[in-house]
Amino acid sequence: MSGDNNTNNSATEQVSKKNKYRKDKPWDNDPTLDKWKIEPFNKGDMSEPLAEESSFATLFPQYREKYIQECFGNVKKVLSEYGIKAELNLTEGSITVRTTKKTWDPYAIIKARDCIKLLARSVPFQQALRVMEDGVFSDVVKIRSLVKNKEKFIKRRQRLIGPNGQTLKALELLTNCYIMVQGSTVSCIGDWRQLKILRRIVEDTMFNIHPIYNIKELMIKRELAKDEKLKNENWDRFLPQFKKMNVKKKAKKQKVEKKEYTPFPPEQQPRKEDIAMETGEYFMTEKEKKTKDLRNKMQKSEEKLKEKIEKQMKLYEAPEVEKEIKKEEKKQKKKEKATESASIEELKNKFMGNTVKKVKIF
């Protein structure tokens, strides 16, 4: 009897109750549905208004004041659609953005903060307001701290822009982003994936890696993405691998002038004490030395004043008329000689032109 009970217990243990009441949902096997799709946040999705007010403020430079004052009406109008209030303070030179009871998107305040940051960094308001759209993000890369030397920083920043802004335009076309280089920052607007690539390229250029290498890599990746066979494969074998070359410059040999050989050692130089004893300063007191230094300073300053006064007085001196007349006469004589020589050569060419025959040399 005990054996039969054990067999019954083992049979009941083996039957699992997992997914007993589970039924197939319509979205489980539907290939048309995108499970990773982020649904847009529309007006009315937020049931209650925000509990607390949140605000952000940014300062803008003085040269940007006129432009911001002109376009601030349009900025205010667009932000009011999201229920966000914008204020401009010209005395402080700042723009503040805050939420209101009408705000229907809680993330809109973060987007508005990015928008006013871009306006302060010389981005036109048409591009800055694109940040308020879904799927559009921004990034401000600070580049001044990456290079210590100012001359190197200016050269590398210009390298990023390129001749007539061609390098910047190429990066914009390849990444479908807007790029603005202003002062010590690079402002980028676009998709978050492309913004990561742009940040890497900007930082590489500041670390003395030319942007043309990154542009070449982006172009190859763009072509590989079009091919369906290579779409999901590793692309490392196709991408160019650039080696860092540190070319050492040859040091110029300094020319050493050979001195004449003398078997005798050089004369011993006099000490400070010896020079002071010759001049008589060695036996002077401190007060006498100070008075002597003051006299020397006064003499030097008087001499300089005299030189300055003489230079100023020369400006008021009347010019010598005879010298100027002689100069003008010399100039006229030179002109007359030039015209005479030219007229003689013309006459020679006229008379000699008929007699001299032109011969072709093969």
C-alpha positions in Angstrom: 0.0 0.0 0.0 2.9 2.3 0.8 4.4 1.8 -2.6 1.1 2.8 -4.4 0.9 6.0 -2.4 4.5 7.0 -3.4 3.7 6.6 -7.1 0.6 8.7 -6.8 2.5 11.5 -5.1 5.2 11.6 -7.7 2.6 11.8 -10.5 0.9 14.9 -8.9 4.3 16.6 -8.4 5.3 16.3 -12.1 2.2 18.2 -13.4 3.2 21.9 -13.5 0.6 24.6 -13.1 2.7 27.2 -15.0 0.8 29.0 -17.8 -2.4 27.0 -16.9 -4.8 29.9 -17.5 -2.7 31.8 -20.0 -4.2 32.7 -23.4 -2.5 34.2 -26.5 -2.8 37.9 -26.6 -3.4 39.7 -30.0 0.0 41.5 -29.8 2.0 38.3 -29.1 2.2 37.0 -32.7 1.3 40.2 -34.6 4.4 41.2 -36.8 2.9 44.6 -37.7 3.0 45.8 -34.0 6.2 47.6 -32.9 6.6 46.8 -29.2 9.4 49.3 -28.7 7.5 52.3 -30.1 7.1 55.2 -27.7 3.7 56.6 -27.9 3.5 60.4 -28.3 2.4 62.4 -25.2 -0.7 64.4 -26.3 -2.7 67.2 -24.6 -5.1 65.8 -22.1 -3.0 62.7 -21.2 -2.0 64.2 -17.9 -5.1 63.9 -15.6 -4.1 66.6 -13.0 -1.9 69.7 -13.1 1.6 69.8 -11.7 1.9 70.0 -8.0 4.9 72.4 -7.8 6.3 75.1 -10.1 9.8 74.4 -11.6 11.9 77.1 -13.3 15.3 77.4 -15.1 17.3 80.5 -16.0 20.3 81.1 -18.3 22.5 84.2 -18.9 23.3 85.4 -22.4 26.2 87.6 -23.6 25.7 91.3 -24.4 26.2 90.9 -28.2 23.2 88.5 -28.3 20.9 91.0 -26.5 19.5 92.7 -29.7 18.7 89.4 -31.5 17.0 87.8 -28.5 14.9 91.0 -27.9 13.7 90.8 -31.6 12.8 87.1 -31.6 11.6 86.7 -28.0 8.0 87.3 -29.1 8.1 84.2 -31.3 9.8 82.1 -28.6 7.2 83.2 -26.1 4.4 82.2 -28.4 5.7 78.7 -29.1 6.4 78.0 -25.4 2.9 79.2 -24.4 1.5 76.3 -26.6 3.1 73.9 -24.1 1.8 75.9 -21.1 5.3 77.3 -20.2 5.9 80.9 -19.3 9.1 82.7 -20.6 10.5 86.0 -19.2 13.3 88.2 -20.5 15.4 90.3 -18.1 17.6 92.8 -19.9 19.1 94.4 -16.8 20.5 91.0 -15.6 20.9 89.6 -19.2 19.0 86.4 -18.5 16.0 84.4 -19.8 13.8 82.4 -17.3 11.4 79.6 -18.1 8.8 78.3 -15.6 5.8 75.9 -15.6 2.2 77.0 -15.0 -1.1 75.4 -14.3 -1.7 75.1 -18.0 1.4 72.9 -18.6 0.2 69.6 -20.0 3.6 68.0 -20.7 5.9 67.5 -17.6 9.0 67.1 -19.7 8.4 70.3 -21.7 10.2 72.4 -19.0 13.5 70.4 -19.7 13.1 71.0 -23.4 12.4 74.7 -22.8 15.6 74.9 -20.7 17.6 73.4 -23.6 15.9 75.9 -26.0 17.0 79.0 -24.0 20.5 77.5 -23.6 20.8 77.3 -27.4 19.5 80.8 -27.9 22.3 82.1 -25.6 24.9 80.2 -27.6 24.1 82.1 -30.9 21.7 79.4 -32.4 19.0 81.0 -34.5 15.5 80.8 -32.8 14.1 78.7 -35.7 16.6 75.9 -35.0 16.4 76.3 -31.2 12.6 75.8 -31.1 13.0 72.5 -32.9 14.1 71.1 -29.5 10.5 71.3 -28.3 9.5 68.6 -30.8 9.5 64.9 -29.8 12.6 62.9 -30.9 14.8 66.1 -31.3 17.5 66.6 -28.7 20.4 69.0 -28.2 23.9 68.9 -26.8 26.4 71.7 -26.0 30.0 70.6 -26.1 32.5 72.8 -24.1 35.8 72.7 -26.1 37.9 75.5 -24.5 39.0 73.3 -21.5 40.2 70.5 -23.8 43.1 72.6 -25.2 45.4 74.6 -22.9 47.2 76.7 -25.5 45.0 79.4 -27.1 46.7 79.4 -30.5 46.3 75.6 -30.8 42.7 75.9 -29.7 41.9 78.5 -32.4 43.6 76.4 -35.1 41.7 73.2 -34.1 38.4 75.0 -33.9 39.0 76.4 -37.4 39.9 72.8 -38.6 36.4 71.7 -37.3 34.7 74.4 -39.3 36.9 73.9 -42.4 37.4 76.2 -45.4 34.2 78.2 -46.0 32.4 75.9 -43.5 32.7 72.8 -45.7 33.8 70.4 -43.0 30.9 71.5 -40.8 28.4 71.1 -43.7 29.7 67.6 -44.5 29.1 66.6 -40.8 25.6 68.1 -40.9 24.7 66.1 -44.1 26.1 62.8 -42.7 24.5 63.1 -39.3 21.3 65.0 -40.2 22.0 67.4 -37.3 22.4 71.2 -37.0 25.8 72.3 -35.8 26.8 75.8 -34.5 30.4 76.6 -33.5 30.5 79.8 -31.3 33.3 80.9 -29.0 34.2 78.0 -26.7 31.2 75.8 -27.4 29.7 73.6 -30.1 25.9 73.4 -30.2 24.3 70.4 -31.9 20.6 69.6 -32.5 19.3 66.3 -33.8 18.8 62.6 -33.0 20.4 61.4 -29.7 22.4 58.7 -31.5 23.9 61.2 -33.9 24.6 63.6 -31.1 26.8 61.0 -29.4 28.8 60.6 -32.7 29.1 64.4 -33.1 30.4 64.8 -29.5 33.1 62.2 -30.2 34.1 63.9 -33.4 34.3 67.3 -31.8 36.4 66.0 -28.9 38.7 64.1 -31.3 39.4 67.3 -33.3 40.3 69.1 -30.1 42.7 66.2 -29.3 44.5 66.8 -32.7 42.7 64.1 -34.8 41.5 65.6 -38.1 37.7 65.4 -38.7 38.3 64.1 -42.3 39.1 60.6 -40.8 35.8 60.5 -39.0 33.9 61.9 -42.0 35.4 59.0 -44.1 34.3 56.5 -41.5 30.7 57.9 -41.5 30.5 57.7 -45.3 31.5 54.0 -45.3 29.0 53.2 -42.5 26.3 55.0 -44.4 26.9 52.8 -47.5 27.1 49.6 -45.4 23.8 50.4 -43.7 22.1 50.4 -47.2 23.2 46.8 -47.9 20.7 44.3 -46.4 23.2 41.5 -46.2 25.8 43.5 -44.2 23.2 45.4 -42.2 23.5 43.2 -39.0 27.2 42.2 -39.4 30.4 43.5 -37.8 31.8 46.4 -39.9 35.3 46.6 -38.4 36.9 44.9 -41.4 35.5 47.5 -43.8 36.4 50.6 -41.7 39.8 52.3 -42.2 42.3 52.0 -39.4 44.6 55.0 -39.2 47.8 54.7 -37.3 49.1 57.6 -35.3 52.3 58.9 -36.7 54.6 61.0 -34.6 57.1 62.5 -37.0 60.1 63.9 -35.2 61.6 67.0 -36.7 65.3 67.2 -37.1 66.9 69.6 -34.8 68.9 72.3 -36.5 72.6 72.2 -35.7 73.8 75.4 -34.2 76.9 76.9 -35.8 79.7 77.2 -33.2 82.3 79.9 -34.0 85.8 78.6 -33.5 87.9 80.8 -31.3 91.5 81.4 -31.9 93.7 79.0 -29.8 95.7 80.7 -27.1 97.9 78.8 -24.6 97.3 81.4 -22.0 94.2 81.4 -19.8 91.6 84.3 -20.0 92.1 87.4 -17.9 90.4 87.2 -14.5 87.2 89.3 -14.3 87.0 91.9 -11.6 84.7 91.3 -8.7 81.8 93.6 -7.6 83.9 94.8 -4.7 86.8 95.7 -7.0 84.4 97.8 -9.3 82.9 99.5 -6.2 86.4 100.4 -4.9 87.3 101.9 -8.2 84.2 104.0 -8.4 84.4 104.9 -4.7 81.0 103.4 -3.8 82.6 100.9 -1.5 83.5 103.6 1.0 80.1 105.4 0.8 77.4 105.1 3.5 73.8 103.9 2.6 72.5 107.4 2.6 75.2 108.6 0.2 74.4 105.6 -2.1 70.7 106.4 -2.1 71.3 110.1 -2.9 73.6 109.1 -5.8 71.0 106.7 -7.2 68.4 109.5 -7.1 70.7 111.9 -8.9 71.3 109.4 -11.7 67.6 108.8 -12.0 66.9 112.5 -12.2 69.6 113.0 -14.8 68.1 110.2 -17.0 64.6 111.5 -16.7 65.8 115.0 -17.7 67.6 113.7 -20.7 64.4 111.8 -21.8 62.3 115.0 -21.4 64.7 117.0 -23.5 64.6 114.4 -26.3 60.8 114.4 -26.2 60.6 118.2 -26.4 63.1 118.3 -29.3 61.0 115.8 -31.2 57.9 117.8 -30.7 59.6 121.1 -31.7 60.8 119.5 -34.9 57.2 119.1 -36.0 56.7 122.9 -35.8 59.8 123.8 -37.7 59.3 125.3 -41.2 60.5 123.1 -44.0 63.5 124.2 -46.1 62.2 125.6 -49.4 65.5 125.3 -51.3 65.8 121.6 -50.7 62.2 120.9 -51.8 62.7 122.9 -55.0 65.9 120.9 -55.8 64.0 117.6 -55.3 61.2 118.7 -57.7 63.8 119.7 -60.3 65.5 116.3 -60.1 62.1 114.5 -60.6 61.3 116.6 -63.7 64.7 115.9 -65.2 64.2 112.2 -64.7 60.8 112.4 -66.4 62.2 114.3 -69.4 65.0 111.8 -69.9 62.6 108.9 -69.8 60.3 110.6 -72.5 63.4 111.4 -74.7 64.7 107.8 -74.6 61.2 106.5 -75.4 60.8 108.8 -78.4 64.3 107.8 -79.8 63.4 104.1 -79.6 60.1 104.7 -81.4 61.8 106.4 -84.3 64.4 103.6 -84.5 61.6 101.0 -84.7 59.8 103.0 -87.5 62.9 103.3 -89.7 64.4 99.9 -89.1 61.0 98.1 -89.4 61.1 98.2 -93.3 64.6 97.0 -93.7 64.8 94.2 -91.2 63.2 91.0 -92.2 61.7 88.5 -89.8 63.2 85.0 -90.1 61.6 81.9 -88.7 63.9 79.7 -86.8 62.9 76.0 -86.9 
